Amino acid sequence: MIAPNAFRAIEKAKITRATGDMRSIKTAAMAFYGDTGAWPLRHIGDNRRSSGMGFLNDNDGNGNPVPNWDGPYLQKWAVNPWGDINSAYGNKYYWDADDSGDDNGDGVFPEAQVIMFNVLRKSAQTLDSLYDNGVLIGANVGYIYQNLVVDGNPTANPLTLNWMIMEPIE
């Protein structure tokens, strides 16, 4: 009887933490964009996008200073509450800003977003219901959406969620 309640409390705390992290990252990304006219780590691939680089230091991802950078925009790069140190990007959020991506398939790009890996389906649905339209799969997925299902099973668990920061970049 106690274990299910404890599990629910832990998941609720993770949802609250992820929400706060997303708000902080969004505020930081918008401040960075306002100062520099570009997104942090634009066109940069690999695990540098899970490092907070650009948000934390004056670095475009290739070791070059960013013109008009006035940060740091965050004190530290947050740890994904559902993260797995053994996954491709460890236990970090993954920042994705590019000019060619249309990850949610709505035909509008470019996009800037934060990706959370290993989110339990029920938590993903709660986040989507709180901050979006509650649709995780299919058309009209909105700004928090399911990006990857490992198989075609609609009950697949865990999920990858993308949290849109801004679409489109103007």
Secondary structure by P-SEA (a helix, b strand, c coil): caaaaaaaaaaaaaaaaaaaaaaaaaaaaaaaaaaccccccccccccccccccccccccccccccccccccccccccccccccccccccccbbbbbbcccccccccccccccccccccccaaaaaaaaaacccccccccccccccccccccccccccbbbbbbbcccccc
